[in-house]
Amino acid sequence: MALRQRKPRALGLCSGGLDSILAGLVLREHGVAVEWVSFETPFFSADKARKASRNTGIPLTVKDITPVYMEMLRNPRCGYGQNMNPCLDCHTLMFRIAGEMMAEKNADFLFSGEVVGQRPMSQTRTSLRYVEKHSGHEGRIVRPLSIQLLPETIPEQEGLIDRNALCGISGRGRKEQIALAEKLGVTDYPAPAGGCLLTDRMYTVRLKDLFDHQKTSAVDELHLLRYGRHFRLDPHTKIIVGRDKQDNEAILRHYQPDRDTFIKTPEVPGPVVLVPNSSDREAVMKAAALCVGYSKTPHDTPEVRIITPAGKEVVRVKGMPPEAVRNRMIEARKKGGR
């Protein structure tokens, strides 16, 4: 069918990786007015997409989808990958939200940089079909890098795009994408690497522990899973101990004074210790002792500053050796207590 006279419009998912960039540029070269949307949660950011937008001039909308993402993450229809990555349901959710934006963007269809066979779980033909079917936008999702290998889409039937002018890339190799990048003048793009914390084993061990002990989680609690040593003293008490200056600063950024307990040895070098959601007096004093145990004077009784939502106090506590709670370290317990 001949292409329509008016310029078609498309809204694409953008991670900021090479495939996302190429998908947008290929469609733009094909005469489509393209825009991107990128989603953010505590598990992944849109920073690479922002850079891709600056480099290409393709307009970008960034949306934080944390609340709806958390609902999906606790009970993904297709389950998890190797860790806690719900890739199929994640992509389905993103396309569903992008589809809801089509009207406001005056877009005719959605697109992404997915390549058939590139990822063994999320980019097989069956997986791509699942995402499309359950997104609520069946037939309106275009994968321009692999369109020649996939069933005909509604935009093709309507004459908006011509698959013969697009691509038929497949497999895990990237030679064709790199050649296409050179042809399109794309020189600045990130190396292929996972940018999602849900594929990181250590992070997801901690996330599962959080899910096991809490029905809901504040956004700051999800960010805190990235930093420090994490100990589970009891079902209601977790302690986070900074490992270094960078950890300490990150923990402070996500400390919530109206909710958490903060512990520090002000007179001697030592870690920042946080008790998310606070706890009872006995647990807080154990946390203070652990703070001293990890300080530069673990055998002394230096001053310890404790700040709870109820107020502040300074105490002197004998240090607790880290070995005393080694079996309470969340990652150690998940690996059999080693």
Rosetta blueprint (number, residue, H / E / L):
1 M L
2 A L
3 L L
4 R L
5 Q L
6 R L
7 K L
8 P L
9 R E
10 A E
11 L E
12 G E
13 L E
14 C L
15 S L
16 G L
17 G L
18 L H
19 D H
20 S H
21 I H
22 L H
23 A H
24 G H
25 L H
26 V H
27 L H
28 R H
29 E H
30 H L
31 G L
32 V L
33 A E
34 V E
35 E E
36 W E
37 V E
38 S E
39 F E
40 E E
41 T E
42 P L
43 F L
44 F E
45 S L
46 A L
47 D H
48 K H
49 A H
50 R H
51 K H
52 A H
53 S H
54 R H
55 N H
56 T H
57 G L
58 I L
59 P L
60 L E
61 T E
62 V E
63 K E
64 D E
65 I L
66 T H
67 P H
68 V H
69 Y H
70 M H
71 E H
72 M H
73 L H
74 R H
75 N L
76 P L
77 R L
78 C L
79 G L
80 Y L
81 G L
82 Q L
83 N L
84 M L
85 N L
86 P L
87 C H
88 L H
89 D H
90 C H
91 H H
92 T H
93 L H
94 M H
95 F H
96 R H
97 I H
98 A H
99 G H
100 E H
101 M H
102 M H
103 A H
104 E H
105 K H
106 N L
107 A L
108 D L
109 F E
110 L E
111 F E
112 S L
113 G L
114 E L
115 V L
116 V E
117 G L
118 Q L
119 R L
120 P L
121 M L
122 S L
123 Q L
124 T L
125 R H
126 T H
127 S H
128 L H
129 R H
130 Y H
131 V H
132 E H
133 K H
134 H H
135 S H
136 G L
137 H L
138 E L
139 G L
140 R L
141 I E
142 V E
143 R L
144 P L
145 L L
146 S L
147 I H
148 Q H
149 L H
150 L L
151 P L
152 E L
153 T L
154 I H
155 P H
156 E H
157 Q H
158 E L
159 G L
160 L L
161 I L
162 D L
163 R H
164 N H
165 A H
166 L L
167 C L
168 G L
169 I L
170 S E
171 G L
172 R L
173 G L
174 R L
175 K H
176 E H
177 Q H
178 I H
179 A H
180 L H
181 A H
182 E H
183 K H
184 L H
185 G L
186 V L
187 T L
188 D L
189 Y L
190 P L
191 A L
192 P L
193 A L
194 G L
195 G L
196 C L
197 L H
198 L H
199 T H
200 D L
201 R H
202 M H
203 Y H
204 T H
205 V H
206 R H
207 L H
208 K H
209 D H
210 L H
211 F H
212 D H
213 H H
214 Q L
215 K L
216 T L
217 S L
218 A L
219 V H
220 D H
221 E H
222 L H
223 H H
224 L H
225 L L
226 R L
227 Y L
228 G L
229 R E
230 H E
231 F E
232 R E
233 L E
234 D E
235 P L
236 H L
237 T E
238 K E
239 I E
240 I E
241 V E
242 G L
243 R L
244 D L
245 K H
246 Q H
247 D H
248 N H
249 E H
250 A H
251 I H
252 L H
253 R H
254 H L
255 Y L
256 Q L
257 P L
258 D L
259 R L
260 D L
261 T E
262 F E
263 I E
264 K E
265 T L
266 P L
267 E L
268 V L
269 P L
270 G L
271 P L
272 V L
273 V E
274 L E
275 V E
276 P L
277 N L
278 S L
279 S L
280 D L
281 R H
282 E H
283 A H
284 V H
285 M H
286 K H
287 A H
288 A H
289 A H
290 L H
291 C H
292 V H
293 G H
294 Y L
295 S L
296 K L
297 T L
298 P L
299 H L
300 D L
301 T L
302 P L
303 E E
304 V E
305 R E
306 I E
307 I E
308 T E
309 P L
310 A L
311 G E
312 K E
313 E E
314 V E
315 V E
316 R E
317 V L
318 K L
319 G L
320 M L
321 P L
322 P H
323 E H
324 A H
325 V H
326 R H
327 N H
328 R H
329 M E
330 I H
331 E H
332 A H
333 R H
334 K H
335 K L
336 G L
337 G L
338 R L
